[in-house]
Amino acid sequence: MPKFQPDPISVFAPAKINLYLHITGKRADGFHLLDSLIVFADCGDQVAVAPADRLALTIDGPFGTTLSSGDDNLVITAARLLAEFSGIEPKAEITLTKNLPIASGIGGGSADAAAALKALTELWQISPSQEDLLNLAKKLGADVPVCLAGTPSFISGIGEIIIPAPALPGIWLVLVNPGEPVATPEVFAKRDGTFSNALPFDRSPATPAELATLLSDRHNDLTASATLVAPVIAEVLSALQASHGQLLSRLSGSGATCFALFDDESTAQDAAKSLRADHPMWWVQAAAMRT
């Protein structure tokens, strides 16, 4: 039996940003094929685990009240899956501090599940291989494998093929969510059905402006359908595009969170401050890209 570690363990679950997202096809089973450059922001949720005689989840934080802590929560699913794989009883007190909006296109639930896998592996003192962890992540959802990797990556397939991105310049992002949850299946259902080419790149842009230029030749194929589901997305994008110093503004994932790229912290923070003043009901966060 594995030894149990007594001290609580906390793992950061960063926001996932799709710098671009192309839908390149659709499998016979209905899953869509993707091409996307994913990065992570230095803001996110926190998953803490501690020894316990049962498995329990407590959720706090500014967005914690709308989430279920029952068996349908992906963090609980991840814990049970890891315990079953390891042949142990799933015993832990898990605390999820929910700082990211719910159903917002920035991978909150997937990042939380990936963080839970990492934290519980340490708590339970088990040593699954990276391949085993990746296989468990695939069972939890299309975004969980890349969230487990946690570094800038191109993804393809349905999200399970992960290729490290070339070195990217230090950039700042401003994330904006208007407070309207968006269901990914509904966004896909409203797509027009056309597909895009995969356009990963292998050169390293030297500056944020060069990165923005590269990204301007790419797009988010879900923007139009997401805007049909949540028309406020158009207002968010317009506000970001009007922000002083923004290099590129775009929807992340299936929305409704949008982002803009900035050269530096001060410009990003100024833009975030202005957006909060003009739209006090929106969630606005300036954050560095994690490298």
C-alpha positions as CSV (number, residue, x, y, z in Angstrom):
1,M,0.0,0.0,0.0
2,P,1.3,3.5,-0.7
3,K,2.2,5.7,2.2
4,F,0.1,8.8,2.8
5,Q,1.6,12.2,3.2
6,P,0.2,14.3,6.0
7,D,0.8,17.8,4.7
8,P,-1.7,19.6,2.4
9,I,-0.6,20.0,-1.1
10,S,-1.7,22.8,-3.4
11,V,-1.5,22.9,-7.2
12,F,-2.2,25.9,-9.4
13,A,-4.7,25.4,-12.3
14,P,-4.0,28.2,-14.8
15,A,-6.5,29.6,-17.3
16,K,-6.1,28.0,-20.8
17,I,-6.1,30.3,-23.7
18,N,-6.6,29.3,-27.4
19,L,-4.5,31.9,-29.3
20,Y,-6.2,30.4,-32.4
21,L,-8.6,27.5,-32.9
22,H,-9.3,25.9,-36.3
23,I,-11.8,23.1,-36.7
24,T,-10.2,20.9,-39.3
25,G,-12.7,18.1,-39.7
26,K,-15.2,15.8,-37.9
27,R,-14.8,12.1,-37.0
28,A,-17.5,9.5,-37.7
29,D,-18.2,9.4,-33.9
30,G,-19.1,13.1,-33.9
31,F,-15.9,14.5,-32.3
32,H,-14.4,17.5,-34.1
33,L,-10.8,17.6,-35.1
34,L,-8.8,20.6,-34.0
35,D,-5.7,22.7,-34.7
36,S,-5.0,25.2,-31.9
37,L,-2.2,27.0,-30.2
38,I,-2.8,26.9,-26.5
39,V,-1.0,28.9,-23.8
40,F,-1.7,29.4,-20.1
41,A,-2.2,32.6,-18.2
42,D,-0.8,33.4,-14.7
43,C,-4.3,33.5,-13.3
44,G,-6.5,30.6,-12.4
45,D,-8.0,28.2,-9.8
46,Q,-6.3,26.4,-7.0
47,V,-6.7,22.8,-6.0
48,A,-5.6,21.7,-2.5
49,V,-5.6,18.2,-1.2
50,A,-5.1,16.8,2.3
51,P,-5.4,13.4,4.0
52,A,-8.9,12.2,4.9
53,D,-10.8,9.0,5.7
54,R,-13.1,9.6,2.7
55,L,-13.2,11.5,-0.6
56,A,-14.8,14.9,-0.3
57,L,-14.7,18.1,-2.3
58,T,-15.2,21.6,-0.9
59,I,-15.5,24.5,-3.4
60,D,-14.9,28.2,-2.5
61,G,-13.7,31.3,-4.3
62,P,-15.6,34.0,-6.2
63,F,-17.2,31.5,-8.7
64,G,-17.6,28.6,-6.3
65,T,-21.3,29.0,-5.5
66,T,-22.5,27.8,-8.9
67,L,-20.6,24.6,-9.0
68,S,-21.7,21.2,-7.8
69,S,-19.3,19.4,-5.4
70,G,-20.9,16.1,-6.1
71,D,-19.9,13.1,-8.2
72,D,-20.5,15.0,-11.4
73,N,-17.6,17.4,-10.7
74,L,-14.6,16.6,-12.9
75,V,-12.2,16.9,-9.9
76,I,-14.0,14.1,-8.1
77,T,-14.1,12.1,-11.3
78,A,-10.3,12.6,-11.7
79,A,-9.7,11.5,-8.1
80,R,-11.8,8.3,-8.5
81,L,-10.1,7.5,-11.9
82,L,-6.6,7.9,-10.4
83,A,-7.4,5.8,-7.4
84,E,-8.9,3.1,-9.4
85,F,-5.9,3.0,-11.7
86,S,-3.6,2.8,-8.7
87,G,-5.6,0.2,-6.9
88,I,-6.2,2.3,-3.8
89,E,-9.2,3.8,-2.0
90,P,-9.9,7.4,-3.1
91,K,-9.5,9.2,0.3
92,A,-8.7,12.9,0.3
93,E,-10.2,16.2,1.4
94,I,-10.1,18.3,-1.8
95,T,-10.6,22.1,-1.8
96,L,-11.2,23.8,-5.1
97,T,-10.8,27.6,-5.0
98,K,-12.7,28.7,-8.1
99,N,-11.3,32.0,-9.4
100,L,-12.2,31.6,-13.0
101,P,-15.7,32.0,-14.5
102,I,-17.7,28.9,-15.2
103,A,-18.3,27.5,-18.7
104,S,-16.1,30.3,-20.1
105,G,-13.8,28.9,-22.7
106,I,-10.6,29.0,-20.7
107,G,-10.5,25.5,-19.6
108,G,-11.3,25.9,-15.9
109,G,-12.8,22.5,-15.3
110,S,-10.1,20.8,-17.4
111,A,-7.3,22.7,-15.6
112,D,-8.9,21.8,-12.2
113,A,-9.0,18.1,-13.2
114,A,-5.3,18.2,-14.3
115,A,-4.3,19.9,-11.1
116,A,-6.2,17.3,-9.1
117,L,-4.3,14.5,-10.8
118,K,-1.0,16.2,-10.0
119,A,-1.9,16.9,-6.4
120,L,-3.3,13.5,-5.6
121,T,-0.3,11.7,-7.2
122,E,1.8,13.5,-4.6
123,L,-0.6,13.1,-1.7
124,W,-1.0,9.4,-2.3
125,Q,2.7,9.0,-3.1
126,I,2.0,7.0,-6.2
127,S,4.2,7.1,-9.3
128,P,2.2,6.6,-12.5
129,S,4.2,7.3,-15.7
130,Q,3.6,10.4,-17.7
131,E,2.0,8.2,-20.4
132,D,-0.4,6.7,-17.8
133,L,-1.3,10.1,-16.5
134,L,-1.9,11.3,-20.1
135,N,-4.1,8.4,-20.7
136,L,-6.1,9.1,-17.6
137,A,-6.4,12.8,-18.7
138,K,-7.7,11.7,-22.1
139,K,-10.6,9.9,-20.3
140,L,-11.5,13.1,-18.5
141,G,-11.9,15.4,-21.5
142,A,-10.3,16.8,-24.6
143,D,-8.7,19.7,-22.9
144,V,-7.3,17.8,-19.8
145,P,-4.2,16.4,-21.5
146,V,-2.9,19.8,-22.6
147,C,-3.8,21.3,-19.2
148,L,-1.7,18.4,-17.6
149,A,1.2,19.5,-19.8
150,G,0.7,23.1,-18.8
151,T,3.1,24.7,-21.4
152,P,2.5,26.4,-24.7
153,S,1.5,23.7,-27.1
154,F,-0.1,23.0,-30.5
155,I,-2.9,20.5,-30.2
156,S,-4.5,18.3,-32.9
157,G,-6.7,15.3,-33.2
158,I,-9.5,15.9,-30.7
159,G,-7.0,17.4,-28.3
160,E,-5.0,14.3,-27.5
161,I,-2.0,15.1,-29.9
162,I,0.2,17.6,-28.1
163,I,3.3,19.2,-29.7
164,P,5.4,21.8,-27.7
165,A,5.2,25.2,-29.3
166,P,8.4,27.0,-30.4
167,A,9.6,29.6,-28.0
168,L,7.2,32.5,-27.6
169,P,7.9,36.0,-26.5
170,G,6.8,37.2,-23.1
171,I,3.3,38.7,-23.5
172,W,0.6,40.0,-21.3
173,L,-3.1,39.2,-21.8
174,V,-6.3,40.9,-20.7
175,L,-9.1,38.4,-20.3
176,V,-12.7,39.5,-20.3
177,N,-15.8,37.4,-19.5
178,P,-19.2,39.1,-19.6
179,G,-20.7,36.7,-17.1
180,E,-22.8,34.6,-19.5
181,P,-22.0,30.9,-19.4
182,V,-21.7,29.3,-22.8
183,A,-22.2,25.6,-23.4
184,T,-19.7,24.2,-25.9
185,P,-22.1,21.6,-27.5
186,E,-24.5,24.5,-28.3
187,V,-21.7,26.5,-30.0
188,F,-20.6,23.5,-32.1
189,A,-24.3,22.8,-33.0
190,K,-24.6,26.3,-34.5
191,R,-21.4,26.1,-36.6
192,D,-21.9,26.4,-40.4
193,G,-20.0,23.1,-40.9
194,T,-17.1,24.4,-43.0
195,F,-13.6,23.4,-42.0
196,S,-10.2,25.2,-41.9
197,N,-6.7,24.1,-42.6
198,A,-4.3,23.2,-39.8
199,L,-1.7,26.0,-39.6
200,P,0.8,25.3,-36.8
201,F,4.1,27.2,-37.2
202,D,7.6,26.2,-36.2
203,R,9.4,29.6,-36.0
204,S,9.8,31.6,-32.9
205,P,8.4,35.1,-33.1
206,A,10.8,37.5,-31.4
207,T,8.3,40.1,-30.1
208,P,4.7,40.2,-29.1
209,A,4.0,42.2,-32.3
210,E,5.5,39.4,-34.4
211,L,3.4,36.8,-32.6
212,A,0.2,38.9,-33.2
213,T,1.1,39.1,-36.9
214,L,1.5,35.3,-37.1
215,L,-1.9,34.9,-35.3
216,S,-3.6,37.4,-37.6
217,D,-3.4,34.8,-40.4
218,R,-5.3,32.4,-38.1
219,H,-8.6,32.7,-36.3
220,N,-11.1,31.1,-34.0
221,D,-13.6,29.1,-36.0
222,L,-16.1,29.2,-33.2
223,T,-16.4,32.9,-33.0
224,A,-19.5,33.3,-35.2
225,S,-21.5,30.4,-33.6
226,A,-20.5,31.5,-30.1
227,T,-21.7,35.0,-30.8
228,L,-25.0,33.5,-31.9
229,V,-25.3,31.8,-28.6
230,A,-24.1,34.8,-26.6
231,P,-24.4,38.1,-28.6
232,V,-22.6,40.0,-25.9
233,I,-19.3,38.4,-27.2
234,A,-19.4,41.0,-30.0
235,E,-19.5,43.8,-27.5
236,V,-16.6,42.3,-25.5
237,L,-14.4,41.9,-28.6
238,S,-15.3,45.5,-29.7
239,A,-14.3,46.8,-26.2
240,L,-11.0,44.9,-26.3
241,Q,-10.2,46.0,-29.8
242,A,-10.7,49.6,-28.7
243,S,-8.2,49.2,-25.8
244,H,-5.1,51.3,-26.1
245,G,-2.0,49.1,-27.0
246,Q,-3.9,45.9,-27.9
247,L,-2.1,43.9,-30.5
248,L,-4.8,41.3,-31.2
249,S,-8.2,40.5,-29.7
250,R,-10.0,37.2,-30.0
251,L,-12.4,34.7,-28.5
252,S,-10.9,31.8,-26.5
253,G,-12.3,28.4,-27.0
254,S,-16.0,28.3,-27.3
255,G,-16.3,31.5,-25.2
256,A,-17.6,33.6,-23.8
257,T,-14.2,34.7,-22.5
258,C,-12.2,36.9,-24.9
259,F,-8.6,38.1,-24.7
260,A,-6.3,40.7,-26.0
261,L,-2.5,40.6,-26.3
262,F,-0.3,43.4,-25.0
263,D,3.4,44.2,-25.1
264,D,3.9,44.7,-21.4
265,E,2.3,44.7,-17.9
266,S,1.6,48.4,-17.5
267,T,-0.3,48.6,-20.8
268,A,-2.3,45.5,-20.0
269,Q,-3.1,46.7,-16.5
270,D,-4.2,50.1,-17.8
271,A,-6.4,48.5,-20.3
272,A,-7.9,46.2,-17.7
273,K,-8.6,49.1,-15.3
274,S,-10.3,51.0,-18.1
275,L,-12.5,48.0,-19.1
276,R,-13.5,47.5,-15.4
277,A,-14.5,51.1,-15.2
278,D,-16.6,51.0,-18.4
279,H,-18.1,47.5,-17.7
280,P,-18.3,46.9,-13.9
281,M,-20.3,43.7,-14.3
282,W,-17.7,42.0,-16.5
283,W,-14.9,39.8,-15.1
284,V,-11.6,41.4,-16.3
285,Q,-8.1,40.1,-15.5
286,A,-4.7,41.1,-16.7
287,A,-2.2,38.3,-16.5
288,A,1.2,37.3,-17.9
289,M,1.5,34.3,-20.2
290,R,3.2,31.4,-18.5
291,T,6.2,30.0,-20.3
